[in-house]
Amino acid sequence: MALITAPDGTSYAVVVLIGQTSASIPERKAFMQSISSAVAAFHKPVVRSTANR
């Protein structure tokens, strides 16, 4: 489980469950990293107003 927070403050909760597999640990880590990259690609930055600062 991971909580990923973008620079604009948007947070995403991410859980990766990998069942029984013959993939090596480095392959599993690469797969989990690809999920993080997909979340980053999905993110649309939120422009917040600076009028109230």
Contact map, one row per residue, 1 for C-alpha under 8 A:
11100000000011110000000000000000000000000000000000000
11110000000011100000000000000000000000000000000000000
11111000001111000000000000000000000000000000000000000
01111100001111000000000000000000000000000000000000000
00111111111100000000000000000000000000000000000000000
00011111111000000000000000000000000000000000000000000
00001111110000000000000000000000000000000000000000000
00001111110000000000000000000000000000000000111000000
00001111111000000000000000000000000000000000000000000
00001111111100000000000000000000000000000000010000000
00111100111110000000000000000000000000000000000000000
00111000011111000000000000000000000000000000000000000
11110000001111100000000000000000000000000000000000000
11110000000111110000000000000000000000000000000000000
11000000000011111000000000000000000000000000000000000
10000000000001111100000000000001000000000000000000000
00000000000000111110000000000000000000000000000000000
00000000000000011111100000000000000000000000000000000
00000000000000001111100000000000000000000000000000000
00000000000000000111110000000000000000000000000000000
00000000000000000111111000000000000000000000000000000
00000000000000000001111100000000000000000000000000000
00000000000000000000111110110000000000000000000000000
00000000000000000000011111110000000000000000000000000
00000000000000000000001111111000000000000000000000000
00000000000000000000000111111100000000000000000000000
00000000000000000000001111111110000000000000000000000
00000000000000000000001111111111000000000000000000000
00000000000000000000000011111111100000000000000000000
00000000000000000000000001111111110000000000000000000
00000000000000000000000000111111111000000000000000000
00000000000000010000000000011111111100000000000000000
00000000000000000000000000001111111110000000000000000
00000000000000000000000000000111111111000000000000000
00000000000000000000000000000011111111100000000000000
00000000000000000000000000000001111111110000000000000
00000000000000000000000000000000111111111000000000000
00000000000000000000000000000000011111111100000000000
00000000000000000000000000000000001111111110000000000
00000000000000000000000000000000000111111110000000000
00000000000000000000000000000000000011111110000000000
00000000000000000000000000000000000001111111000000000
00000000000000000000000000000000000000111111100000000
00000000000000000000000000000000000000000111110000000
00000001000000000000000000000000000000000011111000000
00000001010000000000000000000000000000000001111100000
00000001000000000000000000000000000000000000111110000
00000000000000000000000000000000000000000000011111000
00000000000000000000000000000000000000000000001111110
00000000000000000000000000000000000000000000000111111
00000000000000000000000000000000000000000000000011111
00000000000000000000000000000000000000000000000011111
00000000000000000000000000000000000000000000000001111
